[in-house]
Amino acid sequence: MMKKLIALTVLALAVPGCSRGGTVSVIFKGVTQPTSIAKDTRAPSFRCPACGVELKDFNAQKCPEKACQAKLTWPDEVKCGYCGGTGNCPTCAMMKQVDGKCYNCSGSGTLVLGEAAGVPIGQTRACPNCQQTGKCATCGKQGAVPSKCDYCQGGKVNMGLLKQKAAAEKKAE
């Protein structure tokens, strides 16, 4: 009798996904690059809502984990994990930049060096962060909207775009 009870318990634990399912979880890996020198490491990852296994097939209708097999529902869009859904540039917020201007040169594109740097007062050089554009290294890129998150442009990210970015990252590996 005890062996049958143990066998039934093991069987019940082996197929937990039969009655579960849900919306796929989106994990935003990496961080927004705070300077022009830093590499962009951002990439989305998709997880089964029942067991947490990473989903490699971006159109899967059920979890690939044999013990789970939960039905998957893919959302149309999700809150951006880089700006927290605000739509504002995370680098501008972190560096306390105003209107998408470079934090290093305050939007002038040049740095005025002083006596403390070991050069005569008033000498200037090109800003190494913005390459003389005067714009934020993240949201000041070509085609981006100043002070807006360059990843989502408004707080929410379309699932089609996330799947494209995940596929591009998978291909690069």
N, C-alpha and C positions, 0 to 999 in steps of 0.2 A: 504493500500500500504506500509506504514512504517513498519507494523508488518511483512509483507512478506520479506522486505529487511533485517530486523533484523534476521529473521529466516534463510535466505540464508547466511548471514554473519556468524552466529553461526555454521551452517552446514559446511561452508568452513573452519572454524577454527578447527572443530572437526575431520577432516580427512586430516591433513597435510601430512601424510606419503604416501598417494596414489601415488604422483608423485616423491617422494624423495626416496633416498636410498644411499648407499655408503659403504665405507670400515669401518669396526668396529674399534673404537678407543681403544687403549690399554693404560691403566693408570698403572704406576708402583708405587704401594703403599709401604710405609716403606722406610727405609734407610739401607745402607750397614753398618754392625757393625764395628766400628772403633777399638774396643779392643776385646780380647777373652772373657771378662766378659759380654759384651753386647750381648743380644739375637738377632738373625736374625729375623727381622720383615718384610722382603721383600715378596711381593705377587703381582701378576698381577690382574687387574680388567678390564673387557671389557664393553664398552659403545656403545649404539646405536648412529650412526653418525647424525641422524635426531633429536632425542628428548633428548638424553643423559641418558636414563634410563640404569641402570646396567643390563647386560645380565647374567642370571644364567645358561641358557642352552648354552653350548659351541659349539653346532652345529646348532643353530637356523638359519633359512633362512630368517625370517622376525622378526621384533621387536615384543616382547610380549605385549607391551603397546597397548591397544585397540584403543586409539585415534591416534596412529602413524602407526603401521603395515608396516613400511618402509622395503624394501628389503635389506638384509645384505650381504655384501661380506667380507669374512675373508681373511686377508693377509697371505701369506706363512711365512713371517718373518718380524720382526720389529726392529728398532734401539733400543738397550738396553737403558733403562731409568736410570740405575744405574751408568754406566760409560760414558753416553752421546754419545755412539756409537764409542768411541775411542778404546775400547778393553783393556784399561789399568786399573789396579786395582784402584778403587776410594779411598780406604784407603791409599794406598801408595802415591797417589797424594795429599790427604788431609794432611797426616802426614809428607810429604816430605821425604819418605823413599826411599832408593836406592836398586835396584835389589831385591825387596821383603824381605828385612831384617826388623826385628822388630824395630820400632821407639824408643822403650824404652831402649833397651840394645845395639842398633846398630849392631845386629846380633851375639853378643857373647853368648847370653843365660844367662848371669849373670850380675848383677849390682854391681859396685864397689861403696861402700858407703863411704861417707866422713865425716869429722868432723861436718858439718852442720846437718847431720842426727842423731847426738848424739851417734855415734859409732866410734871406732878408724878408722883412715884413712887406706884405703886399704882392709878392710873387704868386703867380697863378699856374695851375696845371689842369689838364683834363680830368674830369671826375672818372675814376676807374669803375665805379658802380654802374653808372648809366651810359657810359661812353659818349659823354657830352650831349645827350638828348635832353637831360633835365627831368626825365620821366621815371616813374617807379619801375624797377627791374621786372616786376610781375605784370602789372596791369598797363604798363606803358608800351607794351609790344605793339607791333604793326597790327592794326585791325581790332585791337582791344579797346574797351571803353574805360577811360580813366576812373579810378576809384571803384570799379566794379570787378567782381571775381572773374578772372580770366577762364576759369574752368566751367562755370555755369551761366554767367552773365545775368543772373537774376534770382538765385536761391534754390532753384530746382533743376535737376539734370534728367534729360530724356533717357530712357532705358536703351534706346537704339544707339545713342552716342556712347553710353557706358559700355555696351557690348562691343562696339568698334574699337574703343580704347583698350579694352581687355584683350581682344583678339590681336591687336597690334603689339601689345606687350608680350603675349604668348608667342607670337611669331619671332620677336626679337630675342627670346631666350635661347 
